[in-house]
Amino acid sequence: MPNGMRLGLQALVWDESEANMSYRPKILAFAGSTRKDSFNKKLVAVVAQAARAAGADVNLIDLKEFGLPVYDGDDEAAHGLPDNARKLKQLFLAHDGLLISSPEYNGSYPGGLKNVFDWVSRPVAGGKPLAEFEGKVCAIMAASPGALGGMRMLPILRLLLSGLLVTVIPEQLALGTAKEAFNEDGTIKDAAKHKSAAALGEKVAMMITRLKS
């Protein structure tokens, strides 16, 4: 092979490698609570900020802006997917990863959060089943006024997401006594817990970058 061609191929390989390493992960972040002053909205915002600092583009949304009826197969058959379900499906498809902070209701995740997953996972003509979820890298967390911080809910949420083919990182966070946990600027008062929360966002961003490289 002529030297000029060999050098040209080497330059091409190097350029492709550099392009991959500069990939900016796209992460969708939200809380499972729609309450205005939700502790979980505050917690996921901390994690989202850390993911941004790690180089990701993070879209922090409020599920309250995507109101959905309770999933009903007869309603779907008669009227198709609601507009907000279609919007959420497109958001999930457009992102590489997820950051989800959920409250614990009676030992499990809220029905409203499950309803979002039920609608987003509905198949559409010509679409791959569970394409909105498959291969997404996800971190889960919880915040609660109680001492356990939603810890009982997290394994159940992990199981649900795994069934949807989401890759949930092993690290998670349950933030207890959340009513007193946050500073006025939204940071977590306990430095160690703030660091643990930030590490979730950093880990998801880093893992996506490696997978895309």
C-alpha positions as CSV (number, residue, x, y, z in Angstrom):
1,M,0.0,0.0,0.0
2,P,1.4,3.4,-0.9
3,N,2.6,5.5,2.0
4,G,0.2,8.3,1.2
5,M,-2.8,6.0,1.2
6,R,-1.7,4.4,4.5
7,L,-1.3,7.7,6.1
8,G,-4.7,8.8,4.8
9,L,-6.4,5.7,6.3
10,Q,-4.6,6.2,9.6
11,A,-5.9,9.8,9.7
12,L,-9.5,8.6,8.9
13,V,-9.4,6.0,11.8
14,W,-8.1,8.7,14.2
15,D,-10.8,11.2,13.2
16,E,-13.5,8.6,13.7
17,S,-12.2,7.8,17.2
18,E,-12.1,11.4,18.1
19,A,-15.6,11.9,16.9
20,N,-16.9,9.0,19.1
21,M,-15.0,10.3,22.2
22,S,-16.7,13.7,21.7
23,Y,-20.2,12.1,21.7
24,R,-22.6,14.0,24.0
25,P,-25.0,11.6,25.8
26,K,-28.6,12.5,25.6
27,I,-30.4,11.8,28.9
28,L,-34.1,12.2,29.8
29,A,-34.7,13.0,33.5
30,F,-37.9,13.1,35.5
31,A,-39.5,12.5,38.8
32,G,-42.3,10.0,39.4
33,S,-44.1,12.7,41.4
34,T,-46.1,15.5,39.9
35,R,-46.3,17.5,43.1
36,K,-45.1,21.1,42.7
37,D,-42.6,21.0,45.5
38,S,-41.7,17.3,45.2
39,F,-38.6,16.1,47.0
40,N,-38.0,13.8,44.0
41,K,-38.0,16.7,41.6
42,K,-35.4,18.3,43.7
43,L,-33.3,15.1,43.9
44,V,-33.4,14.3,40.2
45,A,-32.4,18.0,39.4
46,V,-29.2,17.5,41.5
47,V,-28.4,14.3,39.5
48,A,-29.3,15.9,36.2
49,Q,-26.9,18.8,36.9
50,A,-24.1,16.4,37.6
51,A,-24.8,14.6,34.4
52,R,-24.6,17.9,32.5
53,A,-21.3,18.7,34.2
54,A,-20.0,15.3,33.0
55,G,-20.8,16.3,29.4
56,A,-24.3,15.1,28.8
57,D,-27.3,16.9,27.3
58,V,-30.0,16.5,29.9
59,N,-33.7,17.1,29.3
60,L,-35.4,17.5,32.7
61,I,-39.1,17.2,32.2
62,D,-42.2,17.4,34.5
63,L,-44.6,14.5,33.9
64,K,-47.4,16.8,35.1
65,E,-47.1,18.5,31.6
66,F,-47.9,15.2,30.0
67,G,-51.2,14.2,31.6
68,L,-52.5,10.8,30.5
69,P,-55.6,8.9,31.1
70,V,-55.3,5.6,33.0
71,Y,-54.3,3.0,30.4
72,D,-57.4,1.3,29.0
73,G,-57.1,-1.1,26.0
74,D,-60.6,-0.4,24.9
75,D,-59.9,3.3,24.8
76,E,-56.7,2.7,22.9
77,A,-58.5,0.5,20.4
78,A,-61.2,3.2,19.9
79,H,-59.1,6.3,19.9
80,G,-55.4,5.3,19.5
81,L,-52.6,6.7,21.5
82,P,-53.2,10.1,23.3
83,D,-51.1,13.0,22.0
84,N,-49.1,13.1,25.2
85,A,-48.3,9.4,25.0
86,R,-46.9,10.0,21.5
87,K,-44.9,13.0,22.7
88,L,-43.4,10.9,25.5
89,K,-42.6,8.0,23.1
90,Q,-40.7,10.4,20.9
91,L,-38.8,11.8,23.9
92,F,-37.8,8.3,25.1
93,L,-36.7,7.4,21.6
94,A,-34.6,10.5,21.3
95,H,-32.5,9.9,24.4
96,D,-29.8,7.4,25.3
97,G,-30.4,7.3,29.1
98,L,-32.8,7.9,31.9
99,L,-32.6,9.5,35.3
100,I,-35.7,8.6,37.4
101,S,-36.4,9.7,41.0
102,S,-39.6,8.3,42.4
103,P,-41.5,8.5,45.7
104,E,-42.6,5.4,47.5
105,Y,-46.4,4.9,47.7
106,N,-47.4,2.0,49.9
107,G,-44.2,0.2,49.4
108,S,-44.1,0.6,45.6
109,Y,-43.8,3.3,42.8
110,P,-46.8,5.6,42.1
111,G,-49.5,4.5,39.8
112,G,-49.0,7.6,37.7
113,L,-45.4,6.6,36.9
114,K,-46.4,3.0,36.0
115,N,-49.1,4.5,33.7
116,V,-46.5,6.5,31.9
117,F,-44.5,3.3,31.2
118,D,-47.7,1.5,30.2
119,W,-48.5,4.1,27.5
120,V,-45.0,4.6,26.3
121,S,-44.4,0.9,25.9
122,R,-47.5,0.4,23.6
123,P,-46.5,-0.9,20.2
124,V,-47.0,1.1,17.1
125,A,-47.3,0.0,13.5
126,G,-43.8,-0.5,12.0
127,G,-42.1,0.1,15.3
128,K,-39.8,-2.2,17.2
129,P,-41.4,-3.5,20.5
130,L,-39.9,-1.6,23.5
131,A,-37.7,0.5,21.3
132,E,-38.4,3.4,23.6
133,F,-36.7,1.6,26.5
134,E,-34.3,-1.1,25.1
135,G,-30.6,-0.4,25.8
136,K,-31.3,2.9,27.7
137,V,-28.8,3.4,30.6
138,C,-30.7,4.4,33.7
139,A,-30.1,5.5,37.3
140,I,-32.9,5.3,39.9
141,M,-33.3,7.1,43.1
142,A,-35.9,8.0,45.7
143,A,-36.6,10.7,48.3
144,S,-39.0,10.5,51.1
145,P,-39.8,12.3,54.4
146,G,-39.4,9.0,56.1
147,A,-36.2,7.5,57.4
148,L,-35.9,4.8,54.7
149,G,-36.1,7.3,51.9
150,G,-38.1,5.1,49.6
151,M,-35.7,2.2,49.8
152,R,-38.4,-0.4,49.6
153,M,-39.6,0.9,46.3
154,L,-36.3,0.9,44.5
155,P,-35.9,-2.9,43.9
156,I,-39.5,-3.0,42.5
157,L,-38.8,-0.1,40.1
158,R,-35.5,-1.8,39.1
159,L,-37.4,-5.0,38.3
160,L,-40.0,-3.1,36.2
161,L,-37.4,-1.2,34.2
162,S,-35.3,-4.4,33.6
163,G,-38.4,-6.0,32.2
164,L,-38.6,-3.1,29.7
165,L,-35.0,-3.9,28.7
166,V,-33.5,-0.9,30.4
167,T,-30.0,-1.2,31.7
168,V,-30.2,0.0,35.3
169,I,-26.8,0.8,36.9
170,P,-26.2,-1.0,40.3
171,E,-25.8,2.3,42.2
172,Q,-28.9,3.9,43.6
173,L,-29.8,6.4,46.2
174,A,-32.6,6.5,48.8
175,L,-32.7,10.0,50.5
176,G,-34.5,9.9,53.8
177,T,-35.8,12.8,55.9
178,A,-36.1,14.7,52.6
179,K,-38.1,17.5,54.1
180,E,-34.9,18.7,55.8
181,A,-32.4,17.4,53.2
182,F,-32.1,20.3,50.7
183,N,-30.5,23.8,50.9
184,E,-32.3,26.8,49.4
185,D,-30.2,26.5,46.3
186,G,-31.4,22.9,45.7
187,T,-28.2,21.2,46.7
188,I,-28.3,18.5,49.3
189,K,-27.1,19.6,52.8
190,D,-25.3,16.3,53.6
191,A,-22.1,16.5,51.5
192,A,-21.7,12.7,51.3
193,K,-25.3,12.2,50.1
194,H,-24.9,15.1,47.6
195,K,-21.7,13.4,46.3
196,S,-23.6,10.0,46.0
197,A,-26.4,11.7,44.1
198,A,-24.0,13.4,41.7
199,A,-22.2,10.2,41.1
200,L,-25.4,8.7,39.6
201,G,-25.5,11.3,36.9
202,E,-21.8,11.0,36.2
203,K,-22.0,7.2,36.0
204,V,-24.9,7.3,33.5
205,A,-23.2,9.9,31.3
206,M,-19.9,8.0,31.4
207,M,-21.4,4.7,30.6
208,I,-23.4,6.0,27.6
209,T,-20.2,7.7,26.3
210,R,-18.3,4.5,26.5
211,L,-21.1,2.5,24.8
212,K,-21.2,5.0,22.0
213,S,-17.4,5.1,21.6
